[in-house]
Amino acid sequence: MNNIISIQNFSYWNLFNNMSLEIEDNSFVTLSGPNNCGKTTLLRILDRQIITNSNITVLEKDIIEHKIDEYSSLVQCIIPTEYYFEESTLEEEISLYNPDKKDIEEILKGLGCKRIIKKAFSTMSEKELLLSYLVIALCQKPRILLVDQLSTVLEEQDTIKILKFLKTFQSKHPMTIIYSTINLTESLETDFLYIISEGKICLSGKPLDVLEKDNIINKLGLKLPFMVDLSVKLKDYDLIKEIELDKNRMVDMLWK
């Protein structure tokens, strides 16, 4: 296994207590857990917004040993409502990074941003600013993309569309994506799910495998996706054999 990030026995204030986790290169993972469990703080630490003396390795090198300019080209971090733009329009900002025109077209189309490319940031809505930040980050093709809960600004449906696009983009332009959210429905668009509780990773694995542990998740105060919750209950009564996310297929299975 080729791990791009390794965190070993990491403690920080009252948020993390000897927490360990490893993230595989080119994976798409979700960090979840109750409010105030440290999800956003962990992204800030991995982005070096918060400097700690810890056992965190990024690209086989201690995180604090990376040069700042080198690290900023490797890692991009998107936290909704926290933006800084050097130029006045998205088009001008993109031009600073000299990306491939085909890549720009792919990103603008995938994120639905073509109509705002010449719009001034000062006139953009919060949603347009967030999408612009995503465009700029992807144009730089980072090795690691850190994204905090998009549904802070976006509706769940729009968030899921973006996560699907990120998955498609990642298949063509390899990068590791770490997404932080309290909404477990969103984790179904990713490859791997970590749930943080009481300063440690309490559950980890493929999203559906983790979400089947409904007793633990309910105790944490997290909400299971409706179809997962229904499937788990039906499995308990031996009415179905595996989790089904499609409502129509679920109905067909129950009628057989």
C-alpha positions, 0 to 999 in steps of 0.5 A: 500500500502506498500511503501519501499521508501517515498520522501516528499517535497524534495528539492536539489539545483536547481534539485528538488523543493518540489518533492514527490513520493512513491515507492511500495515494490517489484515494478519495476519502471522507472524514466524518464525525460529530460536530466539534470532533476536529474534522476541519482542524485536521484539514487545517493541520494537513494544510499547514495552517496550524503547525504542530510537532507531531508524527505526520508524514506527507509524501514520505516526508515529515510535514514540517520539513516541506518548504512552504512554496513546495508544499503550497503547490502540493496541497490545496485546501478549500474551506467554504467562506474562507477565500482570498483572490489575487485578481478581480475575475475568475478568468484572471485568477486562472491565468496566473497558473497557466493551466491547459485549456482543455483542463480549464474547459473540463473543470468549468463545465464540470462545476457549471462555472462557464457563465461566471468566468468573467464575473468580478469576485466582488459581485459573486454569491457565496455559492459562486465564490466557492465554485470559483475556489474549486476551479482555481484549486483544480487548475493547479492539479495538486497532489492532495486536495482538502475540501471541508463540508461543501453543504455549508454553502451548497444544497445536498444535491449540488454537493453530491454533483460536485463530489461526483465530478471530483471523482471523475476528474480524479480518474483522469488527473490522479490526486488524493482527495480528503473530504470532511463532512457530517453528512454521511450521505455524501460519503457514499460518493467516496472510496473510504470513510473515517469516523472520528470520535473522542479524539480517535478513529472509531470506524473506518472502511468502505462507506457502506461497510462502515454505515452498516454499523448503525448502532455505533453511528446512532450513538455518535448522533450521526444520521444514516442515509435513509436508504442505508438505514432502511436496508440495515433494518430490512436485513435484520429481518432477513427481508433483503441480503445486502444494502440497496441504495436505489428505491425502485430496486428496493421495491422490486426486491421486496415484491419478489 
